[in-house]
Amino acid sequence: MKKGLILVLSGPSGVGKGTISARIRSHNSNIELSISATTRSPRKDEVDGVHYYFIDQNRFDELISENAFAEYVRKYNSSYGTLKAELERIMNKGHDVLLDIEPIGAMNIKRIYPEAVMIFVIPKSFEALKIRLWNRGSETAESFDRRNADFIKELNTANNYDYFVVNDNLSDAVNAVERIVKAEREGVKCNDFLASDQLDKIEKLKKGESIC
Ligand code: 5GP
């Protein structure tokens, strides 16, 4: 059986990774989301076993001691982790695995699976990101600030990624990720999005400038 791809999708909170990921999966039944475990409470539209496995900290700690995680982090006062069993379940079918995880976990996945395709989703500007995150309606003023405070920190990890995709227009971003997946399946690098050619975008974002 042909091995599937490991696709890691990272990017700042609120940039639209979840929406991009859902759209891509609705177009490609071969791509499956690695459902993470988290101790964060579900948002109003989130379903246990679909968006996350929602568990408490005791159960999370048990899973750590059972060595059940490929990687895990503590972020925004909650724990998040990729379950080894989840990766195996998808890989054993020969499907592509999509991980929607933050940069520290992403790097840990890259260490275990050097062939992982690392995609960094970025906003058009910090302003645009803040508007999107606020409009999502899921954050308190405090958690909004906490998530925004991570923006520059996350941008500073950009050179660990293979591709950047700007999520200004959703269907363009989905298209871009699908082109990357196609190119990677064919074993060809898609130069349009290659991160190494585009690091100047990250510098602009850090200065508060718009990149499109
Ligand atoms: P949210 O609370 O908005 O769902 O997720 C917060 C951050 O945690 C996002 O950047 C998301 O990609 C990341 N995340 C979700 N699951 C995991 C995971 O299993 N591992 C890691 N390292 N990050 C995760």
py3Dmol code that shows the C-alpha trace and the ligand (Angstrom):
import py3Dmol

protein = """\
ATOM      1  CA  MET A   1       0.000   0.000   0.000  1.00  0.00           C
ATOM      2  CA  LYS A   2       1.269   3.485  -0.881  1.00  0.00           C
ATOM      3  CA  LYS A   3       2.103   5.516   2.236  1.00  0.00           C
ATOM      4  CA  GLY A   4       0.009   8.623   2.767  1.00  0.00           C
ATOM      5  CA  LEU A   5       1.365  12.104   3.394  1.00  0.00           C
ATOM      6  CA  ILE A   6       1.712  13.678   6.819  1.00  0.00           C
ATOM      7  CA  LEU A   7       0.428  17.211   6.403  1.00  0.00           C
ATOM      8  CA  VAL A   8       1.038  19.642   9.239  1.00  0.00           C
ATOM      9  CA  LEU A   9      -1.028  22.807   9.176  1.00  0.00           C
ATOM     10  CA  SER A  10       0.051  25.472  11.663  1.00  0.00           C
ATOM     11  CA  GLY A  11      -0.528  29.168  12.022  1.00  0.00           C
ATOM     12  CA  PRO A  12      -1.701  31.791  14.470  1.00  0.00           C
ATOM     13  CA  SER A  13      -4.909  31.344  16.403  1.00  0.00           C
ATOM     14  CA  GLY A  14      -7.888  32.518  14.366  1.00  0.00           C
ATOM     15  CA  VAL A  15      -6.112  32.391  11.010  1.00  0.00           C
ATOM     16  CA  GLY A  16      -8.656  29.884   9.696  1.00  0.00           C
ATOM     17  CA  LYS A  17      -6.767  26.565   9.824  1.00  0.00           C
ATOM     18  CA  GLY A  18      -9.875  24.722  11.004  1.00  0.00           C
ATOM     19  CA  THR A  19     -11.990  26.055   8.139  1.00  0.00           C
ATOM     20  CA  ILE A  20      -9.287  25.354   5.557  1.00  0.00           C
ATOM     21  CA  SER A  21      -8.809  21.869   6.949  1.00  0.00           C
ATOM     22  CA  ALA A  22     -12.560  21.114   6.884  1.00  0.00           C
ATOM     23  CA  ARG A  23     -12.869  22.372   3.301  1.00  0.00           C
ATOM     24  CA  ILE A  24      -9.926  20.302   2.106  1.00  0.00           C
ATOM     25  CA  ARG A  25     -11.246  17.183   3.758  1.00  0.00           C
ATOM     26  CA  SER A  26     -14.665  17.699   2.208  1.00  0.00           C
ATOM     27  CA  HIS A  27     -12.976  17.694  -1.229  1.00  0.00           C
ATOM     28  CA  ASN A  28     -10.582  14.798  -0.526  1.00  0.00           C
ATOM     29  CA  SER A  29     -11.870  11.714   1.265  1.00  0.00           C
ATOM     30  CA  ASN A  30      -8.278  10.460   1.317  1.00  0.00           C
ATOM     31  CA  ILE A  31      -7.234  13.171   3.770  1.00  0.00           C
ATOM     32  CA  GLU A  32      -8.178  12.634   7.409  1.00  0.00           C
ATOM     33  CA  LEU A  33      -7.802  14.915  10.390  1.00  0.00           C
ATOM     34  CA  SER A  34      -5.756  13.673  13.315  1.00  0.00           C
ATOM     35  CA  ILE A  35      -8.185  14.435  16.128  1.00  0.00           C
ATOM     36  CA  SER A  36      -6.219  15.762  19.084  1.00  0.00           C
ATOM     37  CA  ALA A  37      -6.978  15.319  22.743  1.00  0.00           C
ATOM     38  CA  THR A  38      -7.467  18.535  24.694  1.00  0.00           C
ATOM     39  CA  THR A  39      -8.416  19.667  28.172  1.00  0.00           C
ATOM     40  CA  ARG A  40      -9.950  22.885  26.828  1.00  0.00           C
ATOM     41  CA  SER A  41     -13.752  23.136  27.016  1.00  0.00           C
ATOM     42  CA  PRO A  42     -15.659  22.615  23.769  1.00  0.00           C
ATOM     43  CA  ARG A  43     -16.838  25.725  21.899  1.00  0.00           C
ATOM     44  CA  LYS A  44     -20.530  25.840  21.108  1.00  0.00           C
ATOM     45  CA  ASP A  45     -20.244  24.209  17.666  1.00  0.00           C
ATOM     46  CA  GLU A  46     -17.606  21.639  18.634  1.00  0.00           C
ATOM     47  CA  VAL A  47     -18.346  17.936  18.924  1.00  0.00           C
ATOM     48  CA  ASP A  48     -16.390  15.406  20.992  1.00  0.00           C
ATOM     49  CA  GLY A  49     -14.618  12.915  18.731  1.00  0.00           C
ATOM     50  CA  VAL A  50     -15.038  15.186  15.707  1.00  0.00           C
ATOM     51  CA  HIS A  51     -13.123  18.367  16.530  1.00  0.00           C
ATOM     52  CA  TYR A  52     -11.219  17.074  19.548  1.00  0.00           C
ATOM     53  CA  TYR A  53     -11.360  14.371  22.144  1.00  0.00           C
ATOM     54  CA  PHE A  54     -12.348  16.542  25.100  1.00  0.00           C
ATOM     55  CA  ILE A  55     -10.864  15.065  28.262  1.00  0.00           C
ATOM     56  CA  ASP A  56      -9.924  16.310  31.727  1.00  0.00           C
ATOM     57  CA  GLN A  57      -6.390  16.972  32.950  1.00  0.00           C
ATOM     58  CA  ASN A  58      -6.298  13.704  34.974  1.00  0.00           C
ATOM     59  CA  ARG A  59      -7.025  11.646  31.879  1.00  0.00           C
ATOM     60  CA  PHE A  60      -4.528  13.735  29.884  1.00  0.00           C
ATOM     61  CA  ASP A  61      -1.836  13.045  32.499  1.00  0.00           C
ATOM     62  CA  GLU A  62      -2.675   9.337  32.425  1.00  0.00           C
ATOM     63  CA  LEU A  63      -2.225   9.318  28.657  1.00  0.00           C
ATOM     64  CA  ILE A  64       1.160  11.043  29.071  1.00  0.00           C
ATOM     65  CA  SER A  65       2.261   8.339  31.506  1.00  0.00           C
ATOM     66  CA  GLU A  66       1.029   5.641  29.102  1.00  0.00           C
ATOM     67  CA  ASN A  67       3.236   7.238  26.399  1.00  0.00           C
ATOM     68  CA  ALA A  68       0.128   7.609  24.245  1.00  0.00           C
ATOM     69  CA  PHE A  69       1.111  10.956  22.693  1.00  0.00           C
ATOM     70  CA  ALA A  70       3.326  11.529  19.658  1.00  0.00           C
ATOM     71  CA  GLU A  71       3.603  15.104  20.964  1.00  0.00           C
ATOM     72  CA  TYR A  72       1.774  17.345  23.398  1.00  0.00           C
ATOM     73  CA  VAL A  73       1.919  20.933  24.632  1.00  0.00           C
ATOM     74  CA  ARG A  74       0.482  23.149  27.293  1.00  0.00           C
ATOM     75  CA  LYS A  75      -0.961  26.274  25.697  1.00  0.00           C
ATOM     76  CA  TYR A  76      -3.523  28.935  26.636  1.00  0.00           C
ATOM     77  CA  ASN A  77      -3.978  27.226  30.052  1.00  0.00           C
ATOM     78  CA  SER A  78      -4.986  23.947  28.394  1.00  0.00           C
ATOM     79  CA  SER A  79      -3.231  20.789  27.233  1.00  0.00           C
ATOM     80  CA  TYR A  80      -3.311  19.604  23.634  1.00  0.00           C
ATOM     81  CA  GLY A  81      -1.823  16.380  22.265  1.00  0.00           C
ATOM     82  CA  THR A  82      -1.571  14.233  19.153  1.00  0.00           C
ATOM     83  CA  LEU A  83      -2.405  10.619  19.938  1.00  0.00           C
ATOM     84  CA  LYS A  84      -0.127   7.958  18.430  1.00  0.00           C
ATOM     85  CA  ALA A  85      -3.172   5.694  17.994  1.00  0.00           C
ATOM     86  CA  GLU A  86      -4.884   8.378  15.946  1.00  0.00           C
ATOM     87  CA  LEU A  87      -1.919   8.705  13.563  1.00  0.00           C
ATOM     88  CA  GLU A  88      -1.674   4.923  13.215  1.00  0.00           C
ATOM     89  CA  ARG A  89      -5.410   4.571  12.573  1.00  0.00           C
ATOM     90  CA  ILE A  90      -5.193   6.938   9.605  1.00  0.00           C
ATOM     91  CA  MET A  91      -1.798   5.831   8.290  1.00  0.00           C
ATOM     92  CA  ASN A  92      -2.777   2.156   8.385  1.00  0.00           C
ATOM     93  CA  LYS A  93      -5.494   2.932   5.854  1.00  0.00           C
ATOM     94  CA  GLY A  94      -2.916   4.526   3.544  1.00  0.00           C
ATOM     95  CA  HIS A  95      -4.704   7.871   3.943  1.00  0.00           C
ATOM     96  CA  ASP A  96      -3.045  11.275   4.272  1.00  0.00           C
ATOM     97  CA  VAL A  97      -3.001  12.589   7.857  1.00  0.00           C
ATOM     98  CA  LEU A  98      -3.733  16.256   8.456  1.00  0.00           C
ATOM     99  CA  LEU A  99      -2.565  17.743  11.751  1.00  0.00           C
ATOM    100  CA  ASP A 100      -3.846  21.146  12.853  1.00  0.00           C
ATOM    101  CA  ILE A 101      -1.282  21.870  15.558  1.00  0.00           C
ATOM    102  CA  GLU A 102       0.776  24.765  16.893  1.00  0.00           C
ATOM    103  CA  PRO A 103       4.482  25.261  16.037  1.00  0.00           C
ATOM    104  CA  ILE A 104       6.132  23.460  18.981  1.00  0.00           C
ATOM    105  CA  GLY A 105       4.095  20.311  18.361  1.00  0.00           C
ATOM    106  CA  ALA A 106       4.665  20.729  14.641  1.00  0.00           C
ATOM    107  CA  MET A 107       8.437  20.644  15.143  1.00  0.00           C
ATOM    108  CA  ASN A 108       8.132  17.562  17.325  1.00  0.00           C
ATOM    109  CA  ILE A 109       6.132  15.806  14.608  1.00  0.00           C
ATOM    110  CA  LYS A 110       8.811  16.800  12.058  1.00  0.00           C
ATOM    111  CA  ARG A 111      11.446  15.238  14.312  1.00  0.00           C
ATOM    112  CA  ILE A 112       9.545  11.919  14.413  1.00  0.00           C
ATOM    113  CA  TYR A 113       8.437  12.068  10.770  1.00  0.00           C
ATOM    114  CA  PRO A 114      11.045  14.023   8.786  1.00  0.00           C
ATOM    115  CA  GLU A 115       8.984  13.501   5.627  1.00  0.00           C
ATOM    116  CA  ALA A 116       6.081  15.558   7.093  1.00  0.00           C
ATOM    117  CA  VAL A 117       4.929  18.390   4.828  1.00  0.00           C
ATOM    118  CA  MET A 118       4.973  21.563   6.894  1.00  0.00           C
ATOM    119  CA  ILE A 119       2.461  24.245   5.896  1.00  0.00           C
ATOM    120  CA  PHE A 120       2.236  27.586   7.681  1.00  0.00           C
ATOM    121  CA  VAL A 121      -1.021  29.514   7.258  1.00  0.00           C
ATOM    122  CA  ILE A 122      -0.583  33.250   7.694  1.00  0.00           C
ATOM    123  CA  PRO A 123      -3.015  36.167   7.650  1.00  0.00           C
ATOM    124  CA  LYS A 124      -2.805  39.113   5.292  1.00  0.00           C
ATOM    125  CA  SER A 125      -1.995  41.329   8.297  1.00  0.00           C
ATOM    126  CA  PHE A 126      -2.087  41.273  12.085  1.00  0.00           C
ATOM    127  CA  GLU A 127      -5.128  43.576  11.930  1.00  0.00           C
ATOM    128  CA  ALA A 128      -7.005  41.106   9.716  1.00  0.00           C
ATOM    129  CA  LEU A 129      -6.152  38.288  12.120  1.00  0.00           C
ATOM    130  CA  LYS A 130      -7.418  40.214  15.151  1.00  0.00           C
ATOM    131  CA  ILE A 131     -10.713  40.968  13.404  1.00  0.00           C
ATOM    132  CA  ARG A 132     -11.176  37.327  12.429  1.00  0.00           C
ATOM    133  CA  LEU A 133     -10.326  36.026  15.902  1.00  0.00           C
ATOM    134  CA  TRP A 134     -12.687  38.503  17.561  1.00  0.00           C
ATOM    135  CA  ASN A 135     -15.498  37.746  15.104  1.00  0.00           C
ATOM    136  CA  ARG A 136     -15.196  34.023  15.843  1.00  0.00           C
ATOM    137  CA  GLY A 137     -16.852  34.959  19.139  1.00  0.00           C
ATOM    138  CA  SER A 138     -15.088  32.238  21.099  1.00  0.00           C
ATOM    139  CA  GLU A 139     -12.688  34.376  23.128  1.00  0.00           C
ATOM    140  CA  THR A 140     -12.949  36.465  26.254  1.00  0.00           C
ATOM    141  CA  ALA A 141     -10.978  39.730  26.256  1.00  0.00           C
ATOM    142  CA  GLU A 142      -8.289  37.938  28.236  1.00  0.00           C
ATOM    143  CA  SER A 143      -7.974  34.857  26.007  1.00  0.00           C
ATOM    144  CA  PHE A 144      -8.102  37.132  22.941  1.00  0.00           C
ATOM    145  CA  ASP A 145      -5.075  39.039  24.259  1.00  0.00           C
ATOM    146  CA  ARG A 146      -3.295  35.820  25.170  1.00  0.00           C
ATOM    147  CA  ARG A 147      -3.773  34.402  21.671  1.00  0.00           C
ATOM    148  CA  ASN A 148      -2.706  37.657  20.000  1.00  0.00           C
ATOM    149  CA  ALA A 149       0.384  37.880  22.176  1.00  0.00           C
ATOM    150  CA  ASP A 150       1.624  34.695  20.532  1.00  0.00           C
ATOM    151  CA  PHE A 151       1.503  36.159  17.031  1.00  0.00           C
ATOM    152  CA  ILE A 152       5.132  37.325  16.709  1.00  0.00           C
ATOM    153  CA  LYS A 153       6.381  34.252  18.599  1.00  0.00           C
ATOM    154  CA  GLU A 154       4.615  31.995  16.106  1.00  0.00           C
ATOM    155  CA  LEU A 155       5.848  34.028  13.118  1.00  0.00           C
ATOM    156  CA  ASN A 156       9.383  33.520  14.395  1.00  0.00           C
ATOM    157  CA  THR A 157       8.998  29.775  13.790  1.00  0.00           C
ATOM    158  CA  ALA A 158       8.174  30.353  10.107  1.00  0.00           C
ATOM    159  CA  ASN A 159      11.505  29.152   8.779  1.00  0.00           C
ATOM    160  CA  ASN A 160      10.714  25.651  10.047  1.00  0.00           C
ATOM    161  CA  TYR A 161       7.965  25.287   7.441  1.00  0.00           C
ATOM    162  CA  ASP A 162       8.096  24.153   3.819  1.00  0.00           C
ATOM    163  CA  TYR A 163       5.235  26.288   2.523  1.00  0.00           C
ATOM    164  CA  PHE A 164       3.353  29.469   3.403  1.00  0.00           C
ATOM    165  CA  VAL A 165      -0.267  29.950   2.492  1.00  0.00           C
ATOM    166  CA  VAL A 166      -1.883  33.365   2.983  1.00  0.00           C
ATOM    167  CA  ASN A 167      -5.491  33.059   4.103  1.00  0.00           C
ATOM    168  CA  ASP A 168      -6.983  36.274   2.792  1.00  0.00           C
ATOM    169  CA  ASN A 169      -9.559  34.646   0.560  1.00  0.00           C
ATOM    170  CA  LEU A 170     -10.677  31.222   1.822  1.00  0.00           C
ATOM    171  CA  SER A 171     -11.067  29.492  -1.541  1.00  0.00           C
ATOM    172  CA  ASP A 172      -7.644  30.749  -2.698  1.00  0.00           C
ATOM    173  CA  ALA A 173      -6.086  29.384   0.496  1.00  0.00           C
ATOM    174  CA  VAL A 174      -7.858  26.030   0.087  1.00  0.00           C
ATOM    175  CA  ASN A 175      -6.719  25.917  -3.521  1.00  0.00           C
ATOM    176  CA  ALA A 176      -3.154  26.642  -2.492  1.00  0.00           C
ATOM    177  CA  VAL A 177      -3.097  23.830   0.061  1.00  0.00           C
ATOM    178  CA  GLU A 178      -4.632  21.444  -2.481  1.00  0.00           C
ATOM    179  CA  ARG A 179      -1.947  22.357  -5.010  1.00  0.00           C
ATOM    180  CA  ILE A 180       0.716  21.689  -2.394  1.00  0.00           C
ATOM    181  CA  VAL A 181      -0.818  18.299  -1.597  1.00  0.00           C
ATOM    182  CA  LYS A 182      -0.972  17.418  -5.289  1.00  0.00           C
ATOM    183  CA  ALA A 183       2.630  18.482  -5.833  1.00  0.00           C
ATOM    184  CA  GLU A 184       3.808  16.534  -2.798  1.00  0.00           C
ATOM    185  CA  ARG A 185       1.895  13.427  -3.889  1.00  0.00           C
ATOM    186  CA  GLU A 186       3.633  13.667  -7.227  1.00  0.00           C
ATOM    187  CA  GLY A 187       6.962  14.221  -5.522  1.00  0.00           C
ATOM    188  CA  VAL A 188       7.390  17.697  -6.988  1.00  0.00           C
ATOM    189  CA  LYS A 189       7.917  20.823  -4.911  1.00  0.00           C
ATOM    190  CA  CYS A 190       5.447  23.575  -5.688  1.00  0.00           C
ATOM    191  CA  ASN A 191       7.635  26.656  -5.905  1.00  0.00           C
ATOM    192  CA  ASP A 192       4.736  29.111  -5.779  1.00  0.00           C
ATOM    193  CA  PHE A 193       4.390  28.615  -2.059  1.00  0.00           C
ATOM    194  CA  LEU A 194       7.865  27.565  -1.037  1.00  0.00           C
ATOM    195  CA  ALA A 195       8.510  29.225   2.317  1.00  0.00           C
ATOM    196  CA  SER A 196      12.194  29.818   1.659  1.00  0.00           C
ATOM    197  CA  ASP A 197      11.241  32.154  -1.221  1.00  0.00           C
ATOM    198  CA  GLN A 198       8.757  34.059   0.869  1.00  0.00           C
ATOM    199  CA  LEU A 199      10.305  34.884   4.233  1.00  0.00           C
ATOM    200  CA  ASP A 200      10.013  38.600   3.396  1.00  0.00           C
ATOM    201  CA  LYS A 201       6.247  38.214   3.986  1.00  0.00           C
ATOM    202  CA  ILE A 202       6.912  37.255   7.596  1.00  0.00           C
ATOM    203  CA  GLU A 203       9.132  40.310   8.125  1.00  0.00           C
ATOM    204  CA  LYS A 204       6.342  42.555   6.790  1.00  0.00           C
ATOM    205  CA  LEU A 205       3.757  40.940   9.072  1.00  0.00           C
ATOM    206  CA  LYS A 206       6.026  41.532  12.060  1.00  0.00           C
ATOM    207  CA  LYS A 207       6.172  45.235  11.212  1.00  0.00           C
ATOM    208  CA  GLY A 208       2.366  45.399  11.082  1.00  0.00           C
ATOM    209  CA  GLU A 209       2.326  45.743   7.286  1.00  0.00           C
ATOM    210  CA  SER A 210      -0.132  44.085   4.956  1.00  0.00           C
ATOM    211  CA  ILE A 211       1.213  41.491   2.510  1.00  0.00           C
ATOM    212  CA  CYS A 212      -1.528  41.625  -0.101  1.00  0.00           C
TER     213      CYS A 212
END
"""
ligand_1 = """\
24
5GP
P -7.782 25.941 19.787
O -7.942 26.085 21.263
O -7.957 27.255 19.070
O -8.605 24.831 19.202
O -6.259 25.507 19.535
C -5.205 26.266 20.038
C -3.929 25.872 19.344
O -3.577 24.537 19.679
C -4.055 25.907 17.813
O -2.890 26.520 17.288
C -4.112 24.452 17.428
O -3.574 24.242 16.138
C -3.235 23.843 18.487
N -3.447 22.408 18.694
C -4.586 21.711 18.593
N -4.365 20.412 18.838
C -3.047 20.283 19.071
C -2.200 19.171 19.367
O -2.591 18.023 19.457
N -0.889 19.452 19.562
C -0.377 20.700 19.472
N 0.929 20.846 19.644
N -1.137 21.761 19.192
C -2.457 21.559 19.005
"""
view = py3Dmol.view(width=600, height=400)
view.addModel(protein, "pdb")
view.setStyle({"model": 0}, {"cartoon": {"style": "trace"}})
view.addModel(ligand_1, "xyz")
view.setStyle({"model": 1}, {"stick": {}})
view.zoomTo()
view.show()
